[in-house]
Amino acid sequence: MRDAFLPELPGLMIEDQVRAALIEDLGRAGDITTNATIGPDRQAEAAMNSREAGIIAGLPLAAAAFRLIDPAIRFEALVDDGARVEPGARIARISGPARGLLSAERVALNYLMHLSGIATHTARFADAIAHTKARVTCTRKTIPGLRSVEKYAVRCGGGSSHRYGLDDAILIKDNHIAVAGGIAEALRAAKAFAGHLVKIEIEVDTLAQFAEVLDEGADACLLDNMGPDMLSEAVAMNNSRHGGRITLEASGNVSLDTIRSIAESGVDFISTSKITMAAPTLDIGLDIAIA
């Protein structure tokens, strides 16, 4: 497992989400193909196998898909979420009533392939900066309705989670600054509004703006679209003025080609939407054998 403190997905949240996906797939009349061709007493065994190397994420959702369709189906995970697998690796065994097994197959695989793809893509970024203190983090750029599980997949791949939504941290962006009247005005208003447990981060794209943040103080600063040299200078400014107390997050122009040099500047976090929005799926199949 990539993260020793990987959180568990709450069971109720999983069931609600998976149930909605199954309803979407089953539609008004259920799985008419399976019901037309497979007898109600037919039993089956199957295995989920990875077709390529990657990192697994989403097993609890896959298990829930089978369980919600038919509690008599037995789902046995053979690896943990966060595990690295090679092509041909067996991920899980499934056995039980064939109708339910076939009807749940696609929803289970969709979750597993999508989330394992995010975990695998995240790991590529995390591995590239493992020699630094920086951590790659996801953003709010997620598929609507899937944020909680996509952020979980990022953790499976060795990344960290940014704020979950608009309600758990203050992140003052350029448009907020423009409307508020400036960096100082925005920060002062945020401090007056926030409770003592709510952190405040502000976005800047020049060193002059960052100097204003250092004057006013903030919990974190998002350094947007700065090159490695400018980021290094911001790190030095933070260390000399505040002893490095402001958490520095780099964002913008982050790719597998650039993340190493960004991390080596000394920033604490590197945020990118690519680990959630540009991750390819991991090829996982379900191979069935009649019992």
C-alpha positions in Angstrom: 0.0 0.0 0.0 1.3 3.4 -1.0 0.1 5.3 2.1 0.3 3.8 5.6 -2.5 6.2 6.6 -4.8 5.5 3.6 -8.3 6.3 4.8 -11.1 3.8 4.5 -14.0 4.7 2.2 -17.1 5.0 4.4 -19.5 2.0 3.8 -22.6 4.2 3.5 -21.0 6.5 1.0 -19.8 3.6 -1.1 -23.3 1.9 -1.1 -25.1 5.1 -2.1 -22.7 5.8 -5.0 -22.6 2.3 -6.3 -26.3 1.8 -6.0 -26.8 4.9 -8.1 -24.4 3.5 -10.7 -26.2 0.1 -10.8 -29.6 1.8 -11.2 -28.2 3.8 -14.1 -27.0 0.6 -15.8 -30.0 -1.6 -15.0 -32.5 1.0 -16.2 -36.2 0.2 -16.2 -36.2 -3.5 -16.9 -32.9 -4.9 -15.5 -30.3 -6.9 -17.3 -32.5 -8.3 -20.1 -29.6 -10.0 -21.9 -28.5 -12.0 -18.8 -32.0 -12.7 -17.7 -32.8 -14.0 -21.2 -29.8 -16.3 -21.5 -28.8 -17.4 -18.0 -31.0 -19.5 -15.8 -31.8 -18.3 -12.3 -30.0 -21.2 -10.6 -26.8 -21.0 -12.7 -23.6 -20.5 -10.7 -20.3 -19.0 -12.0 -16.8 -18.3 -10.9 -14.7 -15.5 -12.2 -11.4 -13.6 -11.7 -10.5 -10.0 -12.1 -7.1 -9.8 -13.8 -4.9 -6.8 -14.6 -3.9 -6.6 -18.3 -1.1 -4.1 -17.6 1.2 -2.8 -14.8 -0.3 -0.3 -12.4 -1.6 0.5 -8.9 -5.0 -0.8 -7.8 -7.7 1.4 -6.3 -11.4 0.9 -5.9 -11.7 -2.6 -4.7 -14.4 -1.7 -2.0 -16.6 -0.2 -4.8 -16.2 -3.2 -7.0 -17.1 -5.5 -4.1 -20.1 -3.4 -3.3 -21.4 -3.7 -6.9 -21.6 -7.4 -6.6 -22.9 -7.4 -3.0 -25.7 -5.0 -3.9 -26.8 -6.9 -6.9 -26.9 -10.2 -5.0 -25.6 -10.7 -1.4 -25.0 -14.4 -2.2 -22.1 -13.4 -4.5 -18.7 -13.9 -2.8 -16.0 -11.3 -3.6 -12.5 -12.0 -2.5 -9.9 -9.3 -3.0 -6.4 -10.8 -3.6 -4.5 -7.5 -3.2 -5.0 -4.3 -1.3 -5.9 -0.9 -2.7 -2.5 0.8 -3.2 -0.8 -2.4 -4.3 1.5 -2.4 -7.4 0.6 -5.1 -9.8 2.2 -6.5 -13.0 0.4 -7.6 -16.2 -1.5 -10.8 -15.6 -1.9 -10.2 -11.9 -5.0 -11.7 -10.3 -6.8 -9.0 -8.3 -9.9 -10.7 -7.1 -12.0 -13.8 -7.2 -15.8 -13.7 -7.5 -18.2 -16.6 -7.3 -21.9 -17.1 -6.9 -25.2 -16.7 -8.8 -24.2 -16.1 -12.4 -27.0 -13.6 -13.2 -25.9 -11.2 -10.5 -22.2 -11.7 -11.3 -22.8 -10.8 -14.9 -25.1 -7.9 -14.2 -22.6 -6.2 -11.7 -19.5 -6.8 -13.9 -19.4 -3.6 -15.8 -20.1 -1.2 -12.9 -17.5 -3.0 -10.8 -14.9 -2.8 -13.6 -15.7 0.8 -14.4 -14.9 1.9 -10.9 -11.8 -0.3 -10.6 -10.4 0.7 -14.0 -11.0 4.4 -13.5 -9.7 4.6 -10.0 -6.8 2.4 -10.6 -5.9 4.6 -13.6 -5.9 7.6 -11.4 -3.7 5.8 -8.8 -1.3 4.6 -11.4 -1.0 8.1 -13.1 -0.6 9.7 -9.7 2.3 7.3 -8.9 4.1 8.4 -12.0 4.2 12.0 -10.7 4.9 10.9 -7.1 7.8 8.7 -8.1 9.4 11.5 -10.1 9.7 13.7 -7.0 10.3 11.0 -4.4 13.8 12.3 -3.8 12.4 15.7 -2.6 10.2 16.8 0.2 7.4 17.9 -2.2 4.2 16.0 -2.5 1.9 15.9 -5.5 -1.7 16.8 -4.7 -5.0 16.7 -6.5 -7.4 19.6 -6.9 -11.2 20.2 -7.1 -11.0 19.3 -10.8 -12.8 16.0 -10.6 -15.7 14.3 -12.3 -18.9 15.6 -10.6 -20.2 12.9 -8.2 -16.9 11.1 -8.1 -14.7 13.5 -6.1 -14.5 11.5 -2.9 -13.4 8.3 -4.6 -11.1 10.0 -7.1 -9.3 11.8 -4.2 -9.1 8.4 -2.5 -7.5 6.9 -5.6 -4.9 9.8 -5.5 -3.9 8.7 -2.0 -3.6 5.1 -3.2 -1.1 6.3 -5.8 1.1 8.1 -3.3 -0.4 11.6 -3.8 -2.1 13.9 -1.2 -5.4 15.5 -1.2 -6.0 19.3 -1.5 -9.1 20.7 0.1 -12.1 18.5 -0.5 -14.5 21.3 -1.5 -15.4 25.0 -1.1 -16.3 24.5 2.5 -13.3 23.1 4.2 -10.5 25.7 3.5 -10.2 29.3 2.2 -8.4 29.5 -1.1 -8.2 33.1 -2.4 -7.8 33.0 -6.2 -6.9 35.8 -8.6 -10.6 36.7 -9.2 -11.3 36.9 -5.5 -8.3 39.3 -5.2 -9.6 41.4 -8.1 -13.1 41.8 -6.6 -11.8 42.3 -3.0 -9.5 45.1 -4.0 -6.1 43.6 -3.5 -4.1 40.9 -1.7 -4.0 42.8 1.6 -7.7 43.5 1.6 -8.6 39.9 0.7 -6.4 38.4 3.4 -7.6 40.8 6.1 -11.2 40.0 5.2 -10.5 36.2 5.2 -8.9 36.4 8.6 -11.8 38.3 10.1 -14.2 35.7 8.6 -12.5 32.4 9.3 -12.7 30.3 12.4 -9.5 29.4 14.1 -9.5 25.9 12.6 -9.9 27.1 9.0 -6.7 27.6 7.0 -6.2 30.4 4.5 -4.3 30.0 1.3 -3.9 32.7 -1.4 -2.8 32.5 -5.0 -0.1 34.8 -6.5 1.8 34.7 -9.8 4.6 37.2 -9.1 7.2 37.6 -6.5 6.0 41.1 -5.7 2.6 39.7 -4.9 4.2 37.0 -2.8 6.0 39.8 -0.8 2.6 41.2 0.0 1.5 37.8 1.3 4.6 37.7 3.5 3.8 41.1 4.9 0.2 40.1 5.7 0.7 36.5 6.6 -1.2 33.4 5.5 -1.2 29.7 6.2 -0.3 28.8 2.6 0.5 30.4 -0.7 -0.2 29.0 -4.1 2.6 30.0 -6.5 0.9 29.9 -9.9 2.8 29.4 -13.2 6.2 30.2 -11.8 9.3 28.7 -13.2 11.8 26.7 -11.1 14.1 29.8 -10.6 11.2 32.0 -9.4 9.9 29.2 -7.2 13.4 28.9 -5.6 13.4 32.6 -5.0 10.0 32.4 -3.3 11.2 29.6 -1.1 14.3 31.7 -0.1 12.0 34.7 0.7 9.8 32.5 2.8 12.7 31.1 4.7 14.3 34.5 5.4 11.1 36.3 6.3 9.0 33.7 8.1 11.4 30.8 8.7 9.6 28.7 6.1 6.3 28.8 8.1 4.1 29.5 5.1 3.3 26.3 3.2 4.2 26.8 -0.4 2.3 25.1 -3.2 3.3 25.3 -6.9 0.7 25.0 -9.6 0.5 25.5 -13.3 2.5 23.9 -16.2 2.9 20.7 -14.2 3.6 17.6 -16.2 5.8 14.6 -15.9 8.5 16.5 -17.8 8.4 19.5 -15.4 7.5 18.2 -12.0 11.0 17.2 -11.0 12.5 20.6 -11.5 9.5 22.2 -9.8 9.9 19.9 -6.7 13.7 20.6 -6.6 12.9 24.3 -6.0 12.0 23.4 -2.5 8.2 23.9 -2.5 6.1 21.8 -0.2 3.3 20.7 -2.5 2.7 20.6 -6.3 -0.9 20.6 -7.3 -2.1 19.4 -10.7 -5.4 18.4 -12.3 -3.7 16.0 -14.6 -3.7 13.2 -12.0 -7.5 13.2 -11.9 -8.6 14.7 -15.3 -6.0 13.2 -17.6 -5.4 9.8 -16.1 -6.0 6.9 -18.6 -7.9 3.9 -17.2 -6.0 0.8 -16.1 -6.9 -2.2 -18.3 -8.6 -4.7 -16.0 -10.7 -7.6 -17.2 -13.1 -10.1 -15.7 -12.5 -13.7 -16.9 -15.3 -16.1 -16.2 -15.5 -19.9 -15.9 -18.8 -21.8 -15.3 -18.7 -23.7 -12.1 
